[in-house]
Amino acid sequence: MLSLKVSGMTCGGCINAITRAIQAQDPQAQVQADLASQTVNLETSLSMAQSSELITEAGFPVSQ
């Protein structure tokens, strides 16, 4: 499981955008996000770098 710190998530729409971005590359990925802690947990075949890039491209900065 990957755990990423993601800035700028404020609502369910943000979580949906991140989920769509990840699942576009890995349809079987499981995405769990916590708005309060600004954390996204992923079960995916994608690497940390790939996941971070996709989330960043969706408009949400990722920090380690």
N, C-alpha and C positions, 0 to 999 in steps of 0.2 A: 504494500500500500504506500502511495506517495502522499505526503502532506505538504501543502504549499500555503504560504502566507500571501493572501491576495487583497490588495487595497481597492477601495471604491465600491465594494458590494453594499447595496443599501436595501434591496428588495428581492422578491421572488423572481422578478424579471431579470435581474442580474444573474441569479443562479441559473435560470433557464438559458441565458445566453452562453454562460460558461459550459453548461451541460451539452448544449448543441454543438459548440466548438469542439469539445473533446470527442463526443460521439460521432461527429462527422468523419473522424479519422479512425476511431475504434468504437464501432456500434455496440459492443458488449461492455463497454466501460461503465463502471458504477461511480457516480459522483455524489458526494455529500458535502454540503457547505454549511458553515456556521457564520451567520452575519455578525453576531456579537464579537467573536474572536477573529473575524476576517480570515478564516481558515477554510481551505478546500482539501478534502481527502478523496483520493482517487484509487480505484482498483482498475488498472488499465495495463495493456501491453505496451503502451507508449513509454518512452524514457522521460525522466524528469525534465530534460531540456526541451523535448518535443512538447510536452504538456504545458510547460511554462510559456513557450512561444505561442501556442494556440490560444492560451488564456490572455496573453498580452495583446495578441492580434484582435481578440474580441473586445479589447478596450479596458482591461483590468491589469494594472501593474502587479507583477509577482516579485516577491522578495524571499530570500532564503532564511 
